[in-house]
Amino acid sequence: MTEGRPELLKALHDEHAPALWRYVVSLTRDHALSEDVVQETLIRAWRTPRVLEEPAGARSWLFTVARNLVVDHWRSARSRHELPTDELPERVQSDQVDAALDSWAIADALLAITPEHRAVVVLAHYGGHTVADIAERLGVPPGTVKSRLHYGLRALRLALQERGVTRP
């Protein structure tokens, strides 16, 4: 357990707390509430040993927990202060936080697979290249590209599962 290792929580706090606080302030526009949310997020990290012991995926976990705490606060009865208005609200814009956290998690997982597999996966799925194009670019036979793509995707799926992004 992490009770005997406060240095892990301190390191997590020192590395992520300022960015986490800025993120929560951008969601709430309330500095005091943001401090409370960051504190509660770090307490939950303290109670979740895998977060402290695996710092690679900690940032996305922390941001997700903080966002959920903000949403829970907004849904609670104490924060419902509905005021009538004569003006229409601004147009709703989609929240890009989930997409940003997903891209961070995928980038982190891509770093966990071998460079050969990563190159093929990135060229195929993000570059939109065909097997023949990739084979020509990398100077390897098409069969090798297919094999690397198969095993690279398999390794990427495993890396994402280890980070709690997908289910087994």
Long-range contacts (C-beta under 8 A, 24 or more apart in sequence): 1-49, 2-46, 2-49, 2-52, 2-53, 5-52, 8-52, 8-53, 9-42, 9-45, 9-46, 9-52, 11-55, 12-42, 12-45, 12-51, 12-52, 12-55, 12-58, 12-62, 13-42, 15-55, 16-58, 16-59, 16-62, 17-42, 20-62, 20-63, 20-66, 23-63, 23-66, 24-66, 24-70, 27-67, 27-70, 28-70, 28-73, 33-73, 37-66, 37-69, 37-70, 37-73, 38-66, 40-69, 41-65, 41-66, 41-69, 56-108, 56-112, 56-163, 57-105, 57-108, 57-163, 57-164, 59-104, 60-101, 60-104, 60-105, 60-108, 60-163, 61-164, 63-97, 63-101, 64-101, 67-97, 102-165, 105-160, 105-163, 105-165, 106-160, 106-165, 108-163, 109-156, 109-159, 109-160, 109-163, 109-165, 110-156, 110-159, 112-155, 112-159, 112-162, 113-152, 113-155, 113-156, 113-159, 114-152, 114-155, 116-148, 116-152, 117-148, 117-149, 117-151, 117-152, 117-155, 117-156, 118-152, 119-148, 120-145, 120-148, 120-149, 120-152, 121-149, 121-152, 121-153, 121-156, 124-149
